[in-house]
């Protein structure tokens, strides 16, 4: 860790010490540390405060009376108060025989409570003043030191203790609960992350339990409070074990089986104890069994921290160890084996550990997002490079095809003229047949070069659309003349429905699209017929070509619009080069006219072009 970071941590710790310790030292207050205790049976003993019944072998339940002497010298100015950091919630407090405070309305809590008692002016006299405290405990009996002094000093002392023991844990747990709920929402979107799920559930349960512990208005009929706290403790230990398993590279099956097996047993025992009214006793004897889950979980996290050797991972492991130590402390504190002036540590340790762990997970998420963004930028850069390379290659290909088709058209035309002249001079039928076949091949080659030139011009952007109002009937008449001979040769019914409709489009491009779609339909249909029609629909005109051909399989309906793709044409002997539909797609993309294809294999196909109506 860098020296600057060390100095920052040191300054923070010194500030916390000054705020929470140095400021808590009493100034002008008197501390009462000796008392005479009278038990229920009348036995009297002198005790030093703080007095914890469990530490001196006395039963933690029951009642008793403490008598203290407050020595005052000189005149007493202003109002005075007594501050008892730990006294039973059922108590009577008297000064010089006058009852100042009496509380007997609530069931004794699991831990003693602080009390501040105002002493009326004139009640305290110079010399010895008799203070009597009668207590009645349900558990953890005893009495803390008693502070006496001017009311403003005493109340500030009590407020500082309250902030340290109650307000600070409440704030920590509230922050940790907010973090837990946020990460729970993240986990609901990424349920495959076991670490995130275990952490969010653990933090939510633990922090909610701690906040309920400090909530003065949290009141349920017995035995529900004890049972719910017992459930929260057991589930917290279980989730901590699952969290360690999810976060560690080593995942012992024995710990997983122990957690999955021990947890339901403890929950069932807790329910049985609550039903028989012995939940407090059950908590005392069943809590040590949680060590079977906590100890291996902490060891797993420490081992993971050792493997990763990161300060944040080490802080997580140390936090888990601190939670375990705090759990042991609170267990012995609840048994009355620690000073009554102590307080529970889990409400402080648990949220700190959970916040450190949450920071670790959030740091991992942030690093993962940053890594993902870097990979996305790298991928976008590579895609852009590949796209530019493909555009260059496509441009080179289109330029080559355009040049080749243009340069080859002249020789092919010359050869075609010479073949025509040779046909006129043919003297026998064999020569004429050979020349006719040669002429057919040249005609097909000319059509191929023409289509290749059209496609290259569309690919390079040399074609510019000129949108005007175009009546459809002349295009349909020209189409009928173009396809009638081929349809009659195959004994197909060619139906072209007359229409008075006009559209806004490029007449040359739409005529080529209509020729290619209809020509494909005639070439690929062996029986039945081809229908060409135009329909008015909501300000548009649907130009449709129907056929009764073999149809197009669903997995090939995109591929047929690629260049040089022929579905079954080679095997069936159907002429064509696989360029017609590629020209159709690029022409319609240039015109921004949508194209729809509906086909049923074995029944035929329908191509629909949607054009704006004039």
SVG drawing of the C-alpha trace seen along z (x, -y; Angstrom):
<svg xmlns="http://www.w3.org/2000/svg" viewBox="-58 -27 63 61">
<polyline fill="none" stroke="black" stroke-width="0.4" points="0.0,0.0 1.4,-3.4 2.6,-5.8 -0.1,-8.4 -2.8,-5.7 -1.3,-4.7 -1.4,-8.3 -5.0,-8.7 -6.0,-5.6 -4.1,-6.8 -5.7,-10.2 -9.2,-8.5 -8.5,-6.2 -7.2,-9.1 -10.3,-11.1 -12.6,-8.2 -10.7,-7.7 -10.9,-11.4 -14.6,-11.5 -15.7,-8.3 -13.2,-7.8 -11.5,-11.0 -14.8,-12.9 -16.5,-10.2 -14.3,-10.7 -16.3,-12.3 -15.5,-15.8 -17.1,-17.0 -18.9,-13.8 -18.6,-11.5 -18.2,-7.7 -19.8,-5.4 -17.9,-2.1 -18.8,-0.5 -22.2,0.8 -23.8,3.1 -26.0,5.8 -28.9,7.5 -30.3,10.6 -33.9,12.0 -33.0,14.2 -31.7,11.2 -28.0,12.1 -25.8,9.0 -22.5,8.6 -20.3,5.6 -19.6,5.6 -17.5,3.5 -19.3,2.0 -19.7,3.1 -21.3,6.1 -22.1,9.1 -24.1,11.8 -22.9,14.6 -19.2,13.7 -19.6,14.1 -21.5,17.4 -25.0,16.0 -28.0,16.9 -28.6,14.4 -32.3,14.2 -34.0,12.8 -34.2,9.5 -32.0,7.6 -31.2,4.2 -28.1,2.1 -27.2,-0.6 -24.6,-3.3 -23.3,-6.4 -22.9,-9.6 -20.6,-12.0 -21.2,-15.7 -19.0,-18.5 -19.8,-22.2 -23.0,-23.8 -24.8,-22.1 -25.6,-24.4 -27.9,-23.5 -29.8,-20.4 -28.1,-17.0 -28.8,-13.6 -27.8,-10.0 -26.7,-7.9 -26.8,-4.1 -25.4,-2.6 -26.7,0.9 -29.7,1.5 -32.7,3.8 -35.7,2.5 -37.7,3.4 -36.2,1.1 -36.9,-1.3 -34.4,-4.1 -34.5,-6.2 -32.2,-9.0 -32.4,-9.7 -35.5,-7.6 -37.4,-9.5 -38.6,-7.4 -37.3,-9.1 -37.9,-6.4 -40.0,-3.2 -40.3,-1.0 -42.3,2.3 -44.5,2.2 -42.5,4.3 -41.1,7.8 -37.4,7.8 -35.3,7.5 -32.5,9.9 -30.0,7.2 -30.0,4.5 -30.8,1.0 -29.3,-2.5 -31.3,-4.8 -30.9,-8.6 -32.6,-9.8 -33.1,-13.5 -32.6,-14.4 -34.8,-17.3 -33.1,-20.4 -32.6,-20.4 -32.8,-16.6 -29.0,-16.1 -27.4,-17.4 -23.8,-18.1 -22.2,-15.0 -23.4,-11.4 -26.4,-10.8 -28.1,-7.4 -28.8,-5.9 -30.9,-2.8 -31.4,-0.7 -33.9,2.2 -33.6,4.5 -35.6,7.4 -34.0,9.4 -35.1,12.1 -31.6,12.7 -28.1,11.2 -28.5,9.7 -26.1,7.0 -25.5,3.3 -23.0,1.1 -21.1,-1.8 -23.3,-4.8 -22.4,-8.3 -23.6,-11.4 -23.1,-15.0 -24.7,-18.2 -27.6,-17.3 -26.1,-18.7 -22.8,-16.8 -24.6,-13.5 -27.0,-13.8 -24.1,-14.4 -22.3,-11.4 -25.5,-9.3 -26.0,-10.7 -22.4,-9.8 -22.8,-6.3 -26.1,-5.9 -24.5,-7.2 -21.7,-4.7 -23.8,-1.7 -27.0,-2.3 -26.9,-5.1 -23.6,-4.0 -24.7,-0.3 -28.0,-1.4 -26.4,-3.7 -23.9,-1.0 -26.7,1.6 -28.8,-0.8 -26.0,-1.5 -25.2,2.2 -28.9,3.1 -29.2,0.5 -26.1,2.0 -27.5,5.5 -30.8,4.6 -29.0,3.0 -26.9,6.1 -30.0,8.3 -31.6,6.4 -28.4,7.0 -28.5,10.7 -32.1,11.0 -30.7,10.0 -27.6,12.3 -28.8,15.4 -25.9,17.4 -23.6,15.4 -23.7,17.5 -21.5,15.2 -23.7,12.2 -26.8,14.1 -25.4,15.5 -24.0,12.1 -27.2,10.2 -29.4,12.6 -26.9,12.9 -26.6,9.1 -30.3,8.5 -31.2,11.0 -28.3,10.0 -28.9,6.2 -32.7,6.5 -32.1,8.6 -29.7,6.0 -32.1,3.1 -35.0,5.0 -32.8,5.5 -32.3,1.8 -35.9,0.9 -37.7,-0.1 -41.1,0.3 -40.3,3.9 -42.7,5.9 -44.3,9.3 -46.0,11.7 -43.8,14.3 -42.0,16.5 -41.9,14.9 -39.1,12.4 -36.7,15.0 -37.7,17.5 -37.2,15.0 -33.8,13.9 -32.8,17.6 -33.9,18.2 -31.9,15.1 -28.7,16.4 -29.0,19.8 -29.7,18.6 -26.9,16.0 -24.4,18.8 -25.8,21.0 -25.5,18.1 -22.0,17.3 -21.0,20.9 -22.6,20.8 -20.9,17.4 -17.5,18.9 -18.1,21.9 -19.1,19.6 -16.2,17.2 -13.5,19.8 -11.7,21.7 -11.8,24.8 -15.3,26.1 -15.3,28.9 -18.3,31.1 -18.3,31.9 -19.0,28.2 -21.8,28.0 -23.4,31.2 -23.0,30.0 -24.6,26.6 -27.5,28.2 -28.0,30.8 -27.5,28.9 -29.5,25.8 -32.9,27.5 -32.2,29.5 -31.5,26.4 -34.6,24.7 -36.8,27.6 -35.3,27.7 -35.9,24.0 -39.6,24.4 -39.9,27.3 -38.2,25.2 -40.6,22.3 -43.6,24.6 -42.5,25.8 -41.5,22.4 -37.8,23.1 -36.5,21.1 -34.1,19.1 -32.6,22.3 -32.4,23.7 -30.5,20.6 -28.0,21.1 -27.3,24.7 -27.7,24.7 -25.7,21.6 -22.3,23.4 -23.3,25.8 -23.1,22.8 -19.3,23.0 -19.4,26.1 -20.5,23.7 -18.6,20.5 -15.1,22.0 -14.8,23.8 -16.3,20.8 -13.8,18.4 -10.9,20.7 -12.0,21.0 -12.1,17.2 -8.7,16.9 -7.2,19.5 -8.8,17.7 -7.2,14.4 -3.8,16.1 -4.1,17.4 -5.2,14.1 -2.9,12.0 -5.0,8.9 -5.6,6.4 -9.4,6.3 -9.6,10.1 -7.6,10.1 -9.9,7.5 -12.9,9.7 -11.3,12.7 -10.3,10.7 -13.9,9.3 -15.3,12.8 -12.9,13.8 -14.0,10.7 -17.6,11.6 -16.9,15.1 -15.0,13.6 -17.9,11.2 -20.3,14.1 -18.4,15.9 -18.2,12.7 -22.0,12.1 -22.7,15.8 -20.7,15.5 -22.1,12.1 -25.6,13.5 -24.6,16.2 -23.5,13.5 -19.8,14.6 -18.7,11.1 -19.0,7.7 -22.5,6.3 -21.1,3.0 -20.2,4.6 -22.5,4.7 -23.1,6.9 -20.4,6.7 -22.2,8.4 -24.4,5.4 -21.1,3.5 -18.9,6.2 -21.5,7.7 -22.3,4.6 -18.6,3.6 -17.8,7.0 -20.7,7.0 -19.8,3.5 -16.2,4.6 -17.4,7.7 -19.9,5.6 -17.1,3.3 -15.1,6.3 -17.9,7.6 -18.8,4.2 -15.1,3.7 -15.2,7.0 -18.3,6.0 -16.7,2.6 -13.5,4.4 -15.6,6.8 -17.6,4.0 -14.4,2.1 -12.9,5.3 -16.1,5.8 -16.0,2.2 -12.3,2.7 -13.2,5.9 -16.2,4.2 -14.0,1.4 -11.4,3.8 -14.1,5.9 -15.7,2.8 -12.3,1.7 -11.6,5.1 -15.1,5.2 -14.6,1.7 -11.2,2.9 -12.8,6.0 -15.7,4.0 -13.4,1.5 -11.4,4.5 -14.6,6.1 -15.8,2.9 -12.4,2.5 -12.6,6.1 -16.2,5.7 -15.3,2.5 -12.4,4.3 -14.7,7.2 -17.4,4.9 -14.9,2.9 -13.4,6.0 -16.8,7.4 -17.9,4.1 -14.7,3.9 -14.8,7.6 -18.4,7.5 -18.0,4.3 -14.8,5.4 -16.2,8.9 -19.5,7.6 -17.8,6.4 -16.1,9.7 -19.2,11.7 -21.3,9.4 -18.8,9.8 -18.8,13.6 -22.6,13.5 -22.7,11.6 -20.3,14.0 -22.3,17.0 -25.4,15.3 -23.6,14.8 -22.5,18.4 -26.1,19.6 -27.2,17.8 -24.5,19.6 -25.0,23.0 -25.6,25.7 -26.9,28.6 -29.0,29.3 -26.2,30.5 -24.2,27.3 -27.3,25.2 -28.1,27.2 -24.6,26.7 -24.7,23.0 -28.2,22.6 -26.8,24.2 -23.8,21.9 -26.2,18.9 -28.2,20.0 -25.1,20.2 -24.0,16.8 -27.4,15.4 -27.2,16.8 -23.7,15.5 -24.9,12.0 -27.7,12.1 -25.2,13.2 -22.8,10.4 -25.7,7.9 -26.9,9.1 -23.3,9.1 -22.9,5.5 -26.2,4.4 -25.3,6.0 -21.8,4.4 -23.3,1.0 -25.8,1.5 -23.1,2.6 -20.8,-0.3 -23.6,-2.9 -23.4,-3.9 -27.1,-3.6 -29.2,-6.5 -32.9,-6.1 -35.2,-8.6 -38.6,-8.3 -41.5,-9.5 -45.2,-8.5 -45.3,-5.2 -48.5,-3.6 -48.3,0.2 -50.3,1.4 -47.6,0.6 -45.1,2.5 -47.5,5.5 -48.1,5.5 -44.4,5.5 -44.0,8.3 -46.7,10.4 -44.9,10.1 -41.6,11.0 -42.8,14.2 -45.6,15.5 -43.5,17.6 -41.6,19.3 -44.8,19.9 -46.5,21.4 -43.5,23.6 -43.8,25.2 -47.6,25.3 -48.0,22.9 -51.0,20.6 -49.6,17.0 -52.2,14.7 -51.4,11.0 -54.3,9.1 -55.0,5.6 -54.8,2.6 -55.4,-1.2 -53.0,-1.8 -50.0,-4.1 -47.0,-4.1 -44.1,-6.4 -40.8,-4.6 -38.0,-4.3 -39.6,-2.8 -36.4,-1.2 -35.5,0.5 -39.1,1.6 -39.4,3.1 -36.2,5.1 -37.4,6.3 -40.8,7.4 -39.0,9.2 -36.6,11.0 -39.3,12.1 -41.7,13.2 -39.0,14.9 -37.8,16.9 -41.4,17.9 -41.8,19.2 -38.4,20.9 -38.9,22.8 -42.6,23.8 -43.2,27.1 -47.0,27.3 -49.8,25.0 -49.2,21.3 -47.9,17.9 -50.1,14.9 -49.0,11.3 -51.3,8.7 -51.4,5.3 -53.5,4.6 -54.3,1.2 -53.7,1.3 -53.8,-1.7 -52.0,-4.2 -49.8,-1.6 -49.8,0.8 -48.8,4.4 -47.2,5.8 -47.4,9.6 -46.0,12.5 -47.5,15.9 -46.4,19.3 -47.1,23.0 -43.5,24.1 -41.6,26.3 -41.5,23.6 -38.5,22.4 -37.5,24.1 -37.6,21.7 -33.9,22.1 -33.0,20.9 -35.2,17.9 -32.4,15.5 -29.7,17.3 -31.7,17.1 -31.0,13.3 -27.2,13.8 -25.2,13.7 -24.7,16.9 -27.1,18.9 -29.3,21.4 -31.5,23.7 -31.7,27.0 -31.3,25.3 -28.1,27.1 -29.6,30.5 -32.9,29.8 -31.2,28.2 -33.0,24.9 -31.1,22.1 -29.8,19.2 -26.8,17.8 -28.2,17.0 -28.0,13.2 -31.7,12.3 -32.8,12.2 -29.6,10.5 -30.4,7.7 -34.0,7.6 -32.8,7.1 -30.3,4.4 -32.7,2.5 -35.5,2.6 -33.0,1.5 -32.0,-1.4 -35.7,-2.3 -36.6,-1.6 -39.4,0.6 -40.0,3.5 -40.0,7.0 -41.9,9.9 -41.6,13.6 -44.1,16.3 -43.5,19.8 -44.8,23.3 -42.5,26.2 -44.4,28.3 -47.1,25.6 -45.4,22.5 -44.2,19.1 -45.4,15.5 -43.2,12.4 -44.7,9.1 -43.2,5.6 -44.8,2.7 -44.8,-0.5 -46.1,-4.0 -49.3,-4.7 -49.3,-7.7"/>
</svg>
